[in-house]
Amino acid sequence: MKTIALGFSVLFCALIMLAWSQPAHAGQVDVKCSVVDVATFSDRVHIHCTLGLNACSLTPGGCPEQPVYFAVETSSPMAASVVQSGIAGLINKQYLQITYDDNSDDNPAGCLQQDCRRIVGVVIR
């Protein structure tokens, strides 16, 4: 019974990640992230990244800015998956493809305008 429940959990997470792996839309940017740390706060969770020189090669024209923190509110349905993806990337030394909203006015609370953006999706590469 536990095996079935685990299987459904993995399937559910995989379906969520596939839904997030849609191509970026206007106002969204894809970035290649090497995870430095994953943090949870009372109002948000975030992934802290180092970005290589080709970090925004997924987006024509490169990054409009190069934020290094990517966050969602703790109340977001994505919060737990963001933390799990960040931890998996950190432990396994895998890159994450993070799609983020490039409008800093849409940042979650506590996410600074100069170096943080709202996560739209995360894919482990």
KOLPA-537806 format. One record per atom (N, C-alpha, C): residue in one letter; atom name; y, z, x. Coordinates in Angstrom, 3 decimals, padded with zeros to 6 digits. Layout:
# KOLPA-537806
A / CA / Y / Z / X
...
# end
This chain:
# KOLPA-537806
M / N / -001.187 / 000.000 / 000.818
M / CA / 000.000 / 000.000 / 000.000
M / C / 001.257 / 000.000 / 000.867
K / N / 001.228 / 000.789 / 001.965
K / CA / 002.377 / 000.829 / 002.863
K / C / 002.594 / -000.523 / 003.526
T / N / 001.496 / -001.226 / 003.820
T / CA / 001.603 / -002.536 / 004.442
T / C / 002.292 / -003.525 / 003.506
I / N / 001.975 / -003.459 / 002.237
I / CA / 002.604 / -004.345 / 001.254
I / C / 004.093 / -004.039 / 001.152
A / N / 004.450 / -002.759 / 001.096
A / CA / 005.858 / -002.375 / 001.017
A / C / 006.614 / -002.840 / 002.256
L / N / 006.002 / -002.691 / 003.432
L / CA / 006.629 / -003.155 / 004.666
L / C / 006.810 / -004.668 / 004.640
G / N / 005.804 / -005.377 / 004.161
G / CA / 005.882 / -006.828 / 004.061
G / C / 007.031 / -007.273 / 003.163
F / N / 007.174 / -006.613 / 002.015
F / CA / 008.276 / -006.943 / 001.112
F / C / 009.622 / -006.634 / 001.757
S / N / 009.714 / -005.537 / 002.509
S / CA / 010.965 / -005.190 / 003.187
S / C / 011.339 / -006.256 / 004.206
V / N / 010.373 / -006.690 / 004.993
V / CA / 010.627 / -007.720 / 006.003
V / C / 011.019 / -009.028 / 005.322
L / N / 010.309 / -009.394 / 004.260
L / CA / 010.628 / -010.618 / 003.528
L / C / 012.037 / -010.563 / 002.947
F / N / 012.393 / -009.423 / 002.358
F / CA / 013.719 / -009.253 / 001.779
F / C / 014.801 / -009.402 / 002.847
C / N / 014.609 / -008.754 / 003.997
C / CA / 015.590 / -008.862 / 005.096
C / C / 015.684 / -010.299 / 005.605
A / N / 014.548 / -010.982 / 005.697
A / CA / 014.553 / -012.373 / 006.158
A / C / 015.325 / -013.263 / 005.187
L / N / 015.140 / -013.045 / 003.889
L / CA / 015.866 / -013.834 / 002.895
L / C / 017.371 / -013.583 / 002.977
I / N / 017.751 / -012.334 / 003.191
I / CA / 019.176 / -012.013 / 003.340
I / C / 019.744 / -012.717 / 004.566
M / N / 019.027 / -012.664 / 005.674
M / CA / 019.512 / -013.289 / 006.903
M / C / 019.621 / -014.804 / 006.733
L / N / 018.679 / -015.427 / 006.020
L / CA / 018.773 / -016.865 / 005.772
L / C / 019.990 / -017.201 / 004.931
A / N / 020.266 / -016.364 / 003.956
A / CA / 021.451 / -016.591 / 003.121
A / C / 022.714 / -016.503 / 003.960
W / N / 022.723 / -015.629 / 004.946
W / CA / 023.897 / -015.469 / 005.796
W / C / 024.035 / -016.593 / 006.802
S / N / 022.975 / -017.341 / 007.051
S / CA / 023.013 / -018.334 / 008.116
S / C / 023.599 / -019.664 / 007.665
Q / N / 024.314 / -019.671 / 006.563
Q / CA / 024.979 / -020.873 / 006.081
Q / C / 026.062 / -021.274 / 007.088
P / N / 026.403 / -022.566 / 007.173
P / CA / 027.478 / -022.985 / 008.080
P / C / 028.801 / -022.315 / 007.700
A / N / 029.640 / -022.120 / 008.705
A / CA / 030.936 / -021.479 / 008.463
A / C / 031.812 / -022.353 / 007.575
H / N / 032.566 / -021.736 / 006.688
H / CA / 033.505 / -022.424 / 005.809
H / C / 034.899 / -022.278 / 006.403
A / N / 035.876 / -022.913 / 005.784
A / CA / 037.265 / -022.787 / 006.232
A / C / 037.628 / -021.311 / 006.291
G / N / 038.265 / -020.902 / 007.374
G / CA / 038.639 / -019.503 / 007.527
G / C / 037.534 / -018.655 / 008.135
Q / N / 036.392 / -019.271 / 008.429
Q / CA / 035.286 / -018.553 / 009.041
Q / C / 034.977 / -019.170 / 010.402
V / N / 034.585 / -018.316 / 011.336
V / CA / 034.296 / -018.748 / 012.700
V / C / 032.944 / -018.177 / 013.102
D / N / 032.153 / -018.965 / 013.825
D / CA / 030.892 / -018.501 / 014.398
D / C / 031.128 / -018.154 / 015.859
V / N / 030.555 / -017.047 / 016.288
V / CA / 030.700 / -016.635 / 017.680
V / C / 029.356 / -016.138 / 018.199
K / N / 029.105 / -016.367 / 019.494
K / CA / 027.894 / -015.893 / 020.152
K / C / 028.201 / -014.527 / 020.757
C / N / 027.460 / -013.517 / 020.347
C / CA / 027.752 / -012.134 / 020.713
C / C / 026.616 / -011.524 / 021.529
S / N / 026.965 / -010.956 / 022.672
S / CA / 026.048 / -010.106 / 023.422
S / C / 026.453 / -008.671 / 023.081
V / N / 025.561 / -007.939 / 022.429
V / CA / 025.901 / -006.629 / 021.864
V / C / 026.108 / -005.585 / 022.960
V / N / 027.254 / -004.890 / 022.892
V / CA / 027.571 / -003.784 / 023.784
V / C / 027.163 / -002.471 / 023.133
D / N / 027.558 / -002.299 / 021.859
D / CA / 027.158 / -001.115 / 021.110
D / C / 027.283 / -001.374 / 019.615
V / N / 026.649 / -000.499 / 018.850
V / CA / 026.687 / -000.534 / 017.391
V / C / 027.164 / 000.845 / 016.951
A / N / 028.131 / 000.884 / 016.033
A / CA / 028.692 / 002.175 / 015.632
A / C / 028.814 / 002.270 / 014.118
T / N / 028.685 / 003.485 / 013.628
T / CA / 028.917 / 003.755 / 012.210
T / C / 030.003 / 004.811 / 012.093
F / N / 030.872 / 004.610 / 011.137
F / CA / 031.964 / 005.532 / 010.853
F / C / 031.955 / 005.817 / 009.359
S / N / 032.815 / 006.697 / 008.908
S / CA / 032.836 / 007.034 / 007.483
S / C / 033.266 / 005.850 / 006.622
D / N / 034.072 / 004.932 / 007.179
D / CA / 034.591 / 003.829 / 006.384
D / C / 034.037 / 002.459 / 006.752
R / N / 033.368 / 002.333 / 007.904
R / CA / 032.874 / 001.027 / 008.337
R / C / 031.730 / 001.179 / 009.331
V / N / 031.010 / 000.074 / 009.530
V / CA / 030.053 / -000.060 / 010.624
V / C / 030.537 / -001.248 / 011.444
H / N / 030.330 / -001.191 / 012.759
H / CA / 030.745 / -002.338 / 013.560
H / C / 029.769 / -002.633 / 014.684
I / N / 029.845 / -003.881 / 015.132
I / CA / 029.124 / -004.342 / 016.312
I / C / 030.194 / -004.688 / 017.338
H / N / 030.039 / -004.148 / 018.541
H / CA / 030.956 / -004.419 / 019.651
H / C / 030.265 / -005.429 / 020.557
C / N / 030.966 / -006.507 / 020.889
C / CA / 030.374 / -007.607 / 021.644
C / C / 031.109 / -007.892 / 022.938
T / N / 030.384 / -008.490 / 023.877
T / CA / 031.038 / -009.200 / 024.963
T / C / 030.854 / -010.659 / 024.623
L / N / 031.874 / -011.435 / 024.898
L / CA / 031.851 / -012.850 / 024.558
L / C / 031.949 / -013.653 / 025.837
G / N / 031.016 / -014.567 / 026.037
G / CA / 031.040 / -015.415 / 027.216
G / C / 032.088 / -016.502 / 027.088
L / N / 032.235 / -017.292 / 028.129
L / CA / 033.212 / -018.373 / 028.113
L / C / 032.929 / -019.389 / 027.016
N / N / 031.653 / -019.579 / 026.693
N / CA / 031.268 / -020.535 / 025.658
N / C / 030.925 / -019.828 / 024.351
A / N / 031.491 / -018.666 / 024.120
A / CA / 031.136 / -017.857 / 022.954
A / C / 031.370 / -018.588 / 021.647
C / N / 032.391 / -019.386 / 021.572
C / CA / 032.723 / -020.071 / 020.319
C / C / 032.347 / -021.541 / 020.357
S / N / 031.371 / -021.895 / 021.161
S / CA / 030.957 / -023.289 / 021.232
S / C / 030.363 / -023.770 / 019.922
L / N / 029.997 / -022.846 / 019.033
L / CA / 029.452 / -023.219 / 017.732
L / C / 030.536 / -023.751 / 016.805
T / N / 031.792 / -023.463 / 017.119
T / CA / 032.915 / -023.861 / 016.268
T / C / 033.740 / -024.934 / 016.963
P / N / 033.926 / -026.106 / 016.325
P / CA / 034.767 / -027.128 / 016.951
P / C / 036.157 / -026.568 / 017.260
G / N / 036.631 / -026.798 / 018.483
G / CA / 037.948 / -026.304 / 018.866
G / C / 037.922 / -024.892 / 019.406
G / N / 036.760 / -024.239 / 019.399
G / CA / 036.649 / -022.879 / 019.928
G / C / 037.221 / -021.828 / 018.993
C / N / 037.343 / -020.628 / 019.507
C / CA / 037.814 / -019.494 / 018.713
C / C / 039.326 / -019.523 / 018.567
P / N / 039.838 / -019.257 / 017.370
P / CA / 041.280 / -019.116 / 017.227
P / C / 041.769 / -017.870 / 017.954
E / N / 040.981 / -016.835 / 017.991
E / CA / 041.207 / -015.603 / 018.747
E / C / 039.840 / -015.161 / 019.219
Q / N / 039.786 / -014.186 / 020.087
Q / CA / 038.498 / -013.700 / 020.531
Q / C / 038.373 / -012.211 / 020.248
P / N / 038.095 / -011.851 / 018.993
P / CA / 037.866 / -010.439 / 018.710
P / C / 036.562 / -009.985 / 019.372
V / N / 036.447 / -008.719 / 019.647
V / CA / 035.220 / -008.199 / 020.251
V / C / 034.514 / -007.177 / 019.358
Y / N / 035.151 / -006.794 / 018.245
Y / CA / 034.537 / -005.900 / 017.267
Y / C / 034.410 / -006.660 / 015.952
F / N / 033.248 / -006.513 / 015.322
F / CA / 032.991 / -007.167 / 014.045
F / C / 032.461 / -006.101 / 013.100
A / N / 033.051 / -006.014 / 011.898
A / CA / 032.771 / -004.859 / 011.041
A / C / 032.642 / -005.228 / 009.566
V / N / 031.994 / -004.322 / 008.826
V / CA / 031.989 / -004.337 / 007.359
V / C / 032.135 / -002.890 / 006.896
E / N / 032.580 / -002.726 / 005.645
E / CA / 032.697 / -001.385 / 005.076
E / C / 031.314 / -000.755 / 004.933
T / N / 031.256 / 000.558 / 005.014
T / CA / 029.976 / 001.243 / 004.807
T / C / 029.476 / 001.043 / 003.383
S / N / 030.373 / 000.739 / 002.454
S / CA / 029.979 / 000.510 / 001.064
S / C / 029.444 / -000.908 / 000.835
S / N / 029.548 / -001.780 / 001.824
S / CA / 029.077 / -003.160 / 001.684
S / C / 027.555 / -003.207 / 001.632
P / N / 026.993 / -004.091 / 000.796
P / CA / 025.536 / -004.261 / 000.787
P / C / 024.999 / -004.742 / 002.141
M / N / 025.869 / -005.301 / 002.978
M / CA / 025.470 / -005.792 / 004.300
M / C / 025.416 / -004.697 / 005.362
A / N / 025.971 / -003.537 / 005.098
A / CA / 026.157 / -002.518 / 006.138
A / C / 024.861 / -002.171 / 006.870
A / N / 023.802 / -001.872 / 006.146
A / CA / 022.543 / -001.483 / 006.789
A / C / 021.962 / -002.636 / 007.606
S / N / 022.031 / -003.859 / 007.078
S / CA / 021.509 / -005.015 / 007.805
S / C / 022.322 / -005.318 / 009.052
V / N / 023.643 / -005.097 / 008.980
V / CA / 024.498 / -005.300 / 010.156
V / C / 024.086 / -004.327 / 011.259
V / N / 023.890 / -003.071 / 010.901
V / CA / 023.462 / -002.067 / 011.882
V / C / 022.096 / -002.437 / 012.457
Q / N / 021.141 / -002.805 / 011.589
Q / CA / 019.800 / -003.169 / 012.061
Q / C / 019.838 / -004.385 / 012.980
S / N / 020.619 / -005.395 / 012.615
S / CA / 020.723 / -006.598 / 013.451
S / C / 021.358 / -006.270 / 014.796
G / N / 022.413 / -005.455 / 014.772
G / CA / 023.074 / -005.058 / 016.012
G / C / 022.146 / -004.290 / 016.933
I / N / 021.393 / -003.358 / 016.373
I / CA / 020.451 / -002.576 / 017.179
I / C / 019.361 / -003.481 / 017.747
A / N / 018.840 / -004.400 / 016.925
A / CA / 017.809 / -005.325 / 017.401
A / C / 018.346 / -006.183 / 018.547
G / N / 019.581 / -006.679 / 018.409
G / CA / 020.182 / -007.474 / 019.476
G / C / 020.379 / -006.663 / 020.743
L / N / 020.801 / -005.418 / 020.589
L / CA / 021.046 / -004.537 / 021.735
L / C / 019.743 / -004.205 / 022.464
I / N / 018.743 / -003.766 / 021.715
I / CA / 017.472 / -003.345 / 022.322
I / C / 016.745 / -004.521 / 022.959
N / N / 016.715 / -005.656 / 022.247
N / CA / 015.950 / -006.815 / 022.717
N / C / 016.759 / -007.761 / 023.597
K / N / 018.034 / -007.408 / 023.840
K / CA / 018.925 / -008.235 / 024.655
K / C / 018.971 / -009.679 / 024.135
Q / N / 019.061 / -009.796 / 022.805
Q / CA / 019.174 / -011.097 / 022.158
Q / C / 020.614 / -011.297 / 021.716
Y / N / 021.052 / -012.541 / 021.750
Y / CA / 022.380 / -012.850 / 021.247
Y / C / 022.378 / -012.819 / 019.728
L / N / 023.511 / -012.446 / 019.172
L / CA / 023.727 / -012.554 / 017.747
L / C / 024.699 / -013.694 / 017.508
Q / N / 024.460 / -014.444 / 016.466
Q / CA / 025.459 / -015.407 / 016.004
Q / C / 026.162 / -014.715 / 014.855
I / N / 027.417 / -014.357 / 015.077
I / CA / 028.186 / -013.655 / 014.051
I / C / 029.182 / -014.630 / 013.447
T / N / 029.140 / -014.729 / 012.129
T / CA / 030.150 / -015.495 / 011.403
T / C / 031.144 / -014.474 / 010.888
Y / N / 032.428 / -014.717 / 011.176
Y / CA / 033.440 / -013.753 / 010.762
Y / C / 034.610 / -014.443 / 010.092
D / N / 035.345 / -013.664 / 009.323
D / CA / 036.557 / -014.132 / 008.639
D / C / 037.695 / -014.051 / 009.646
D / N / 038.322 / -015.189 / 009.951
D / CA / 039.366 / -015.180 / 010.988
D / C / 040.724 / -014.695 / 010.489
N / N / 040.823 / -014.290 / 009.234
N / CA / 042.074 / -013.743 / 008.690
N / C / 042.054 / -012.222 / 008.851
S / N / 042.867 / -011.709 / 009.756
S / CA / 042.867 / -010.264 / 010.023
S / C / 043.344 / -009.447 / 008.827
D / N / 044.006 / -010.077 / 007.860
D / CA / 044.421 / -009.355 / 006.649
D / C / 043.223 / -008.942 / 005.803
D / N / 042.068 / -009.586 / 006.021
D / CA / 040.850 / -009.267 / 005.268
D / C / 039.977 / -008.234 / 005.974
N / N / 040.445 / -007.673 / 007.088
N / CA / 039.659 / -006.699 / 007.847
N / C / 039.321 / -005.468 / 007.012
P / N / 038.148 / -004.877 / 007.264
P / CA / 037.836 / -003.588 / 006.636
P / C / 038.773 / -002.505 / 007.180
A / N / 038.898 / -001.413 / 006.468
A / CA / 039.701 / -000.272 / 006.936
A / C / 039.203 / 000.174 / 008.303
G / N / 040.127 / 000.470 / 009.198
G / CA / 039.774 / 000.945 / 010.528
G / C / 039.471 / -000.160 / 011.525
C / N / 039.455 / -001.390 / 011.084
C / CA / 039.183 / -002.551 / 011.932
C / C / 040.546 / -003.103 / 012.365
L / N / 040.910 / -002.915 / 013.633
L / CA / 042.239 / -003.281 / 014.118
L / C / 042.475 / -004.785 / 014.105
Q / N / 043.687 / -005.195 / 013.790
Q / CA / 044.013 / -006.617 / 013.690
Q / C / 043.900 / -007.349 / 015.022
Q / N / 044.172 / -006.675 / 016.130
Q / CA / 044.187 / -007.374 / 017.413
Q / C / 042.808 / -007.640 / 018.006
D / N / 041.760 / -006.891 / 017.601
D / CA / 040.475 / -007.089 / 018.275
D / C / 039.254 / -006.957 / 017.368
C / N / 039.431 / -007.009 / 016.055
C / CA / 038.313 / -006.789 / 015.131
C / C / 038.422 / -007.739 / 013.941
R / N / 037.282 / -008.169 / 013.408
R / CA / 037.264 / -009.039 / 012.233
R / C / 036.094 / -008.670 / 011.313
R / N / 036.251 / -009.054 / 010.044
R / CA / 035.237 / -008.804 / 009.011
R / C / 034.037 / -009.732 / 009.218
I / N / 032.849 / -009.154 / 009.206
I / CA / 031.609 / -009.923 / 009.315
I / C / 031.317 / -010.605 / 007.981
V / N / 030.964 / -011.888 / 008.088
V / CA / 030.521 / -012.651 / 006.931
V / C / 029.003 / -012.835 / 007.002
G / N / 028.467 / -012.953 / 008.215
G / CA / 027.026 / -013.126 / 008.401
G / C / 026.601 / -012.853 / 009.826
V / N / 025.318 / -012.535 / 009.993
V / CA / 024.752 / -012.261 / 011.312
V / C / 023.378 / -012.925 / 011.403
V / N / 023.128 / -013.627 / 012.513
V / CA / 021.826 / -014.211 / 012.775
V / C / 021.408 / -013.766 / 014.170
I / N / 020.172 / -013.290 / 014.325
I / CA / 019.654 / -012.913 / 015.638
I / C / 019.078 / -014.173 / 016.267
R / N / 019.520 / -014.487 / 017.474
R / CA / 019.062 / -015.695 / 018.178
R / C / 018.117 / -015.344 / 019.298
# end
